[in-house]
Amino acid sequence: MKQFIRFTMRIVTAVLLVLAIPMPSMAVPQGALPPLSGSALMAEVQHRAVQFFWEKSDPTTGLTNDRARNIGGEDDFTVASVASTGYALASLPVAVNHHWIKREQAYARALVTLRYLHGKLPNVHGWYYHFIDKHSGARVWNCELSSVDTSLLLMGALTAGEYWKGTEVQRLAQAIYDRVDWTWMRTNGGAQPKKLTFSMGWKPDTGFLNANWDHYCELMFIYILALGSHTNPQPADCWRAWQRNIYTYKKQTTLAGGPIFMHQMAHAFFNFKGMRDKDGWDYHISSRLATEINRAFCLDLNRKEYGPNIWGLNACDGPDGYNAYGVPGPEDGTVSTTGAIASIIFTPELSKAAADETYMRFGMNIWGRYGFSDSFNPLKHWFDKDVIGIDLGMALLAIEDVRTGLPWKLVAANPSTNSALAKAGFHFTSEAEPRMLHRKPIH
């Protein structure tokens, strides 16, 4: 009977918390474009991204839309993603920091979300399905348990947990992290005990996906989380198991080409500037060079519709559907403004200039309730009407890293971060510019 009473009180408390959260006054001006540029425009990009994460997260579950209509009326989208939910959690400290949401309201939203994730959202060995219904949490589209999207959820949860240190939010965030069975995802359920790279996912009907996280891309935060786990730490050799694939464009060399988001995602949470890993790789320099290559590739197409400030080949919507645009292809003239902005960590002036010119030239065609729509194609005069949660999240956190460093500080404060970086051999080095992408370690 006592257990039943405690359980009932917990449910009542959760319901009261939800009912007690009034929507904050976050209305942003519509209609004519206000004159914005530079840092003011960057701040407004953040503000509107926060509005997306607040409005498009279900107030009962905390699960956040994968996408939303930005221009041209309301939408009835109900598909959430666990990655977008992770960015929603990470957005809350930023929103409080800039007084866009009251601290107690943001805390209540984080608590509702983490309670649902911990106690109600289906998981297997601590891993979550990529896409779920935002109201019920039910799996949709026959999607996979996703290692990368669950890891993004963990990053957001831990960020919020460090902001509200010593609270139930932190305890729940840590508990969600601690129950993840990294070995299960790495060894394909024990079938490949010596494998050192993580599977991209698992489906209940077909098992583990054939693809692994074994080449440089956005994967670094997966491995850092796995190395830093207190309950299921992974071998340090996992860090060295994935390939550092070199890409060269016009004598400029970086790690990989591809869509620009691959060079941004981990950096929004971890500040790699001035650091090298045990094998001498500098990932901050790699991402800066990849950004410069992405822009140069667009300019070299010599299209008047691009120009020096219209660039950003990314995984994004296109005229014919979602596509992974990148260097050296595919490419059809579609660019992602949020993709260019999220490189502000590496190329602040170039990223601000891209935002300024897009805002000035294309205005209401691409700017809406939640800021810049996901993408546009000036060649085909096509403008996306939607925003995508993870792209808004990357831009939001990257801008904040440059403004205040808050996301970096919060992630660095988690003891697992220092443990993982040490296992990967990260260390600071002082070098004269230009800093090399790779330098053989001195033993």
N, C-alpha and C positions, 0 to 999 in steps of 0.2 A: 504494500500500500504506500509506503514512504517513497519507493522508487517511482511509483505512478504519479504521486503528487509532485515530486521534483521534475519529472518529465513534463507534466502538464504546465507547471510554472515556467519552464524553459520556453515552451511553445507560446504561452501567453506573453512572456517578455519579448520574444521575437516579433510577435504581431504588433505589440504596442510600439516597438521601435520603428517598425515600418510605417505605422499610422502617424507616428510623431514627426516624420520627416516631411516638412513642407518643402515644396519645390522652391529653391532659392530664386531670387529675382535675377535672372541671367539674360534677359532679353537683349539681343544685339540689334542695332539699327538695320532696317531693311530699306529697299528703295535705292535712291541715288547713292553712289559710292562716296564715302567720306575720303578726303585727301589723306592717304596713308602711304608711308614709305619707310624703308630702313628699319630701325629698331621698333618703331611704333607699329609697323605692319607685322613684324614678327610677334609682337605681344598680342596683336589681334588674332593672328593665326592660332596662337596658343589658347586664347580665350574662347574662340569658337570651337576648337577641338575639345576643350573641357565641356562645353555645352553639349556636344555630341555624346560624350561619355556619360554625362549626367542624364540627359533626356532619353537616350537609347539603351539604358540599362534598366531591366525590369526591377521595380522597387521591392518586389517580394523575393526574387531569387538573386538579383545582382548581376545576372548574365547579360552580356552586352552584344548588341547587334553586330553582325559581321559587316554590314553596310547600311546606308540610309540615303534617302533622297535629299539632295542638297539644293536643287533648283527645280522649280516647277511643281510645287504642291507637296502634299503629304504622301507617305508610303504606308504599306501594310506589312512590311517585312517583319518576320518573327524569328528568322534564323540567326542565332548567336554563334560566336566562336569563342573557344576558351582563350585564344590568343588576344582577341579584342577585350575580353574580360580582364586579362592580365594588365593590359594598358589602361583600362578604366581604373583599376586599383592603383596603378602607379601615377595616374593623373590626379588623384585626390590630394596628396601632399603639395603638388604644384598649385592646385586650385586654392588650397588654404593659404599657401605662402603669398599668393597675390590677392587674397581677399575676394575671390570670386565665389567661394562657397564658405559658409561658416564652419569652423573647426568641428563643432559638435554634430553638424549635419553630415560632414564628410566621414567622421568616425562611425556614425550610425550606418551609413551606406557600406563602408568597408566591413563592418561587423555582420550585417545582413548577408553580404556576399560570401564572406569566408565561412560563416555558419552553414550556408547552403552548400558550398563546395565541400566542406569537411563532412557534413552529415547526410546530404541528400543526393548530390549529383553522382550518378553512377560512374565508377572507376574500376579498372582492373589492374591490380598490383600498383595502385596509386596513379595510373595513367588515365587521362581523360580523352573522350572522343572529341575530334576536331570541331565538328559542327553539331549544335544541339538547339532544340527549341527553347527560346528565351523564357517562356512561361512555365513549361513543364520539365525542362532538362532532358527530354527524350532525344536520343540520337536521330539525326536526319541524314538523308542522302547516302545511306549505306557507307558512311565515312569511317575512317580508321581511328583507332587510338593513336594519337599523334605525339611523337616524342618531342618535336620542335614546338608544337603549339602548347603542349603541357608545360614545357620548360619556360615559355613566355609567360604563361599563367603564374608559374612559380616565381619568376623574376618580379612580376607586379605585386604578388602577395608579400614577398619578402621586403620589397621597397616600402609598402604600406606598413608592414610590421615594424620596421626600424623607425618609421616616423612616429608611430604610437607605441614606443618601447615600453615594456612592462605591463601591457594591457592584454585583454582577451584577443584583440586583433593580432598582436604579435604571437601569442601562444597558438592561435589557430593557424596562422601562416606557417609557423615552424612545424606544426603537426602535419600539415598537408605536405610540406617538403620532406619531412622525416619518413613518411610512409611510402615514398616512391621507391620501387624495386628497380634500381638501375641495372643490377646484374641480369635480371630477367630480360630487359630490353636489349642489353648488350649481347648476351649469349643466345639469343633467340629461344628463350625459355629453358636454357640449359642444353640445348641440342648442339651448340657450338661453344663449348666452355672456354676455348682459347681465343675466341674472337675479341678484338679490342675496340671495334667501332660499333656505334649504336645503330640499331635498325631504325628506319624512318617511321615504322608503325606496325600495327597488328589489327587484324579483323577477326571477329569470332568465327566466321565461316571458312576463311582461307588461311588463317595464321599470320605469321610475320611477313611483312612486305619484303620483296627481293632487294630493294634499294637500302643502302646504308649511308650514314653520314661519314663518308670516307675521303672527301675532297674539300679543299678550302671553299667556304661560302659563309653563310650566316651562323654556322654551327658552333662557334666558340663558347657561347653561353651554356649550351647543353653540356659540354665537357667540363666547364668550370663548376657548374652545379653538381655534376656527378663526382668530380674529384673532391669537392668540399663537403659532401654528405657526411653527417655524423653517424647515421644509422646503417648506411650501405655504401661506404666510400669505394670508389673505383681505382684501379691501379694507375699509378703515374704514367705508365707506358701508354695508356689510352690517348694521352695528349699528343704523343709522337706518332700515333698509328694512322692518322689521316694525312693525306697527301697535300703538300704545299705546291699547288699547280701554278706555274709561272705563265703569265700572259704578257706579251710585248706588243706595243703599238707605237710605231715611229720612234723606235729606240727608247721608249719609256716603258719600264718594266714594273709590273705589279703582281700580286697574287690574284689570279683569275680575272676574267673579264665579266661578262654577264650583266644581269640587271643590277642597278646601283644599290638596291636595298641590301644585297648580300654584304656590302662593305660598311653598312651602317648599324645593323640591328644590335649586334653585341656591344658596340661602342656607346650606345645610348645609356647602357647600364654600367659599363666598366671603362674607366679612364686609362687607356693603354699608352698615353702620350709619354715619351721618354723612356719606355720600357722595352725590353727584349725578353723573349722566352729562353729556355735553356739551350735551344739550338741557334739562337742569334737572330730570330725574326722580329721585325718591328711592324706590328699590325696597324698602328696609327699611320705610319708613313705609307704602308700599302694602301690604306683606304684613301688617303689624300691623293696619291698617284692615280688610283682607280677613278676618283672623281674627276681629276684633270683629264684623264683619257676619255671618260664618258662625254665630257663637254667637247673636247677636241674632235672626237669622232663625229658628233652632231655638226660641228662647224665645218668639218671637212666634206660633208655632204653638199655644201655650197648651195643651200636652199634659202632663198630670201625670207621664207616664212619662219626659219629658225632665228638666225642672227646670233650675236655673241651671248645673249642672255636667255635664249629659249633652248633649253636642253634638259636632259634627265631621262635617259632610257631606263625603264623600270618594269617590274612585274606589275601590271595595272590593267584597267579597262582599256579597250580599244574599239574602233568602229565596228569590228567584227566579233567582239567578245573579249574576254580576259586573255591576256597573252604575256609571256615573259620576254618583253623587249630588252635588248641589251647589246653589248659590244662583243663581237662584231655583228651580231644579228640574233634574232630577227628584228626588222625595223621597217616601219611603214609611215613614219612621220609623226607617230604618237609620242608625246612626252608627258612626264609626270612632274608637276610643280612641287608636290609634297616630296617627291624623290630628290629634287634639286635642293629643297630647303633642308632636308634631313642630313645633308652633307655639311651643314653649317659648322659642325665640329672641326672639320678639316679645311674647308674653304669658305670662311665667313663672308668675305666680300663678294665672291662669286655667287654664293647662295642668296644673299640679300639682293643682289642685282637681278637674279633670276625672278625672285618674288616680285620685286618692284616693277619690272618690265611686263610680266604677265598680268599683274594687277592693272597697270596703266593701259596696256594695249587691248586686253581681252575682257576686262571689267566684268560686267554682269553676265557675260557668257559663261564664266567659270567661277565667279565668286558668289557664294550663297550663305545660307544660315550657318553652316559649319565651316566656313572659310573656303579655301580653294577646293573645287571638285577634284576627283582623283586624277584626271588626265584630260588631255585634249589633243586634237590633231589639226594643226593649222593648215596642212596641205589639203585636207578633205573638208575643212570648215566644220569639223565635228567636235562637240564639246560634251564631256561626260556630265550627267545630271546627278551622279551619286558620289558619295564619299565612302571610303573603306576604312574600317576602324584601325587596323594595324598601321596603315600609312599615316593616318592622323596621329597615332600614338608615337611613331618614330619621330615625326616632325616636332611634336609637342615636347618630348623629352630632350631631343637634341638642342632645341632652342634654349630650354631651361639649363642644360649643361653649360652652355655658353654664358647665359645670363647670371646664374647663381651657383652652378655646380651641384644643386640639391640632389638630383638622382644619383650622381656619382658618389656623393658623400653618404647617402643612405645605404647604397649597396656595399660600399667599402666598410661600413660600420658593422656589417654582419660577419661574425667570426669565421663562417664558412668561406667567405671570399678570400681572406688572407691565407687560409689553409690551402685552398685550391690553387691560388696563384703561386704559392711557394712550391707545391708539388709539380706545377708546370714549369718551374724554374724561372719565373718572371723576376727581373731585377732592373733597377734604374741604371742607365748609362749616360754619361755626359760626352757629347760628341759635337764636333764642329759641323755646321751646315755646309753643303747639303747632306743630310743624314741618309745612310744607306738603308735599302730595304732589308738586306741580309748581311750579317757580319758573323764570320765563324767565331764561335765562343772561344775564349782563352781559358785553357785548363791549367 
